[in-house]
C-alpha cells in the first residue's frame, strides 16, 4: 500500500489512516486511488469485520489537493474524466462494501473530505472538529459529494451547506444528522474502536445482507422496498436453517 495510506489491523478491525498530514490529508490522485484499493482489500479480507477511516495529524481531510488542478484543464479532458471517475468510484465503494465502515473525524473535514467523512456507515466526530463544503467560496461546486449529502440530511440542510459554504461545529453536525456521536478529542479513537469492534462481532452474512438491503431500500419506493425486504428475509431464514445443528451424533 502507498505510504499516503497507512493500514493497521487491530483484531477484526482494519484502520485506514490518510497519511498526508503536511497537506491536511488532501486528496490527490495517489491517495484517492489508495483509498479505493484499501477499502476493496479490506472488504475482501476474511479476517476483517469492520473498517475505520481517519486522518493523520490534526485534520481528517481538507478535500481535493488543489495543486493537481493545474493539470486538470479542458484541453486534457481524459485526465479530468479519469480523476472524476476515480472519485466517483471511491464514494460508491462505501455503499457497495459488505463490511461496515466507521469514520473517525479527528479534525477539519472539508469539501471532498466532508464527503468521505459522511460516506461511512457510521461517523464519530471529535468535539473540536469541523465539517463543511466551502466550494462556492472558491467559485466551484461540491459536485460529486452533493448526492450523498442530500440523501443523508435532506434538501434544506444540504442546500444550506453547499450554498453558503460555512463550516459546521461537531454539535451542529450531530444535530443535522451527519454524525452519530461527538466525543472529547482524546477519546475519539477509543470510542470509535469500541463501536467498530461491536460491528465486527456481528455475523458476516447478516451484516452483508443488512448493509445491502439498507442501501437498496433507501432509493426505492415503499412497496418495492418492502418486497426487497421480504426477499432478504426468506434468504436469511434459509441460511439460518442450514446453520442449525442437525441433532445427529
N, C-alpha and C positions, 0 to 999 in steps of 0.2 A: 504493500500500500504506500502511496505517496506520503512524504513527510508532512504535507499540508493537512493530512487527516490522521490522527492518532487512533489506534484501535486497541482496546483493552477488554479482555473478558474477565468479568467478576462473577464466577459461578455461571449461572444460566443467563446472565445479563451481559450484553455487549455494549460497551460505552464507546461511542464515536465522538471524538473531540476535534472540531475545526481548529487547525493549528497555524493561523497566520496572525498572531497577536499584534504584531507591528502594524498590520493593516486593519486591525479590529475585526479580523476574520472575514474580510471582504471576499466575495465570491468571484474569483477569476475562473477561467475555463478549467484549469487543473483541479481546483478544489471542487468545483461543481461536478466534474467527472468522477473524482474520487468519492464524493458523497454518494452518487448514484451507484457506483460499483460497491461501495461499502454497505449500503442498505441491501442490495441484492445478495451480497455474500452472506450477510447476517441472516437473511431470510432463508437461505439455502443450508445454513449450518444446523445440523440436527441437535447439537448440544445447547443451542441458544433459544431462549423462550421469549426474550424481550430485548428491545434496543433503546438505549438512552443517547440522545444527541445534545451536545453542549458546545461551548466555545472556550478556547484557551484565553488566559489573561482576564481582563476586566470587561470584555464585551462578548455578547453572543455572536452577532454577525451584523456588520454595517451595511449589508446589501451588496449590490454589484460593485466590482472593482472598476471604477471609472477610468482607470489608467488604460484599460483594454479597449475602451470605446473609440480611441483614435484609429483603431484598425477595423472597426465595425462601421464602415461607411457605405453609402448607396452603391458605389462602384465595386464593392466587394460583397455583393448580395449573398454569395454562397456562404461566406463566413457569418454574416448576420443570421441567416436561416439556420445554420448549423448550431450556433450558440443558443438561439431561441428554442430549437428542438431539444437541445440538451437540458435546458432549464425546465421545459415543459415535462420531459420525461422524469426529471428529478422530483418534481412536485406530484406527478402521478404515482411514483413509486411508493409513497407513503400509504396510499389507499389500496394499492394492489398487493402489498405485502400481506402474508398470512399472519405475521407476528406483529404485536403492538409496538408502537414507538412512543416514548415519553421524551418530551423536550425539556431540558433544564435551562431556563433563560437566566443566565448569570449576569447580564448587563444589557446594553443597548441592542435592540433588535429592530433594524430599520429597513424599509423597502423590501428587497428580496430576503433580507434576514428576518423580517417580521413574517414574511410568507413561510419561511422554514419553521419559525417558532410555533406557528399555529397549524402546520401541516401534520404534526404528530397526532396520535390518537388522544393523548393527554398532555397537559403542559403544566409545569411547576415554575413559578417565577420568583426571583429574588425581590425583596422589598424595594430595593433602590433601583431596580432595572426599569427600563422604559421601552415602549414599543410604538412603532408608528410607520406611516407611509409618506415620507416627505417629498415624493417625486414631483408633485406640482410646483413646489417651491424652486425646483431646478428646471422647470419648463418641460418636464417629461411626464409620463403616465405610469401608474402602478398597474401595468397591463396584465401580465400572466398571473400575478399573485392576486388579482382582484376577484377572480372566480371563486376561489376558496374562501376569501374573506366574506363575500356576500352570503355564501352558504352557511357560514358559522355565526355571524352576528346579525344578519338581516339587513335590509336595504338602508334604513335610516342611519344606523350606527356606521355601516360600511361607507356610505357616501360621505358622512362627516369626516371619516378618517382619510379617505383618498382625495377629497376635495380641499380640505383645509391644510392637510399635511402636518398636523400637530401631533406631538408625541403624547402617549397615554402613560400615566403612572401605573404601577402594578395594581393598585387598588381599583383604578378605573378600568383597567384591562380585565380584572376579575368581574367587575360589575357588568361589563359588556359581554361577558361570556367567552372571552378569548383564551383564558387560562382556567385551570381547575383549582389551583392553590397558590397562595402567596405565602412565602416563608422568609424568616430572617436570612440575610445573605450567608452567614456562616453555616446555616443548616441546609442550604439548597441541595447539595449532592446527597446528603444523608437522607433527607425526606424523599428525594427523587428515587434513590435506590430502594428504599422501603416499598414505595409504590411499584417500582419495576419488578422487584422480587415477587411481589404478590401476583402480578400479571404473569410472570414467568412460571409460576406454580400452577396456573390453570391448564387443564387438559388441552393439548395441542389441537386435536380435531375440533373440540368445542370452541376454542379461541379462533381458529381459522374460519369456521362456519359463522361464528358471531360477527367477526370483522367483515367478511364478505357480504353477509346479509345487511349489516348496518349501512355500508356504503351503497348497496343496491337500492334499498328502500328509500334512502334519502332523496333519490332522484325519480321516484316512481309515484304514480297516482295511488291513492289509498287502496283501491281494490286490487291492483296489480301487486302492490307491496305485500298485502295480506296473502295473496296466492304464493308469492315467493317464500314468505314465512312458513306457510303450510308445507311447501316442498322441502325446506330445510328441516322442519320438524320431523317429517317422515324419514328423511335420510339419517338424522341423528339418532332416532329411535332404533333404526336398523343397525347402526354402528354399535350402540349400547347393548343391544340384544346379543350381538356377536361377541361382545366382551365379557358377558356374564359367564360365570363358571358353569360347566355342564352338569356338575354333581357326580360325574363318573370318576372312579379312582384310577 
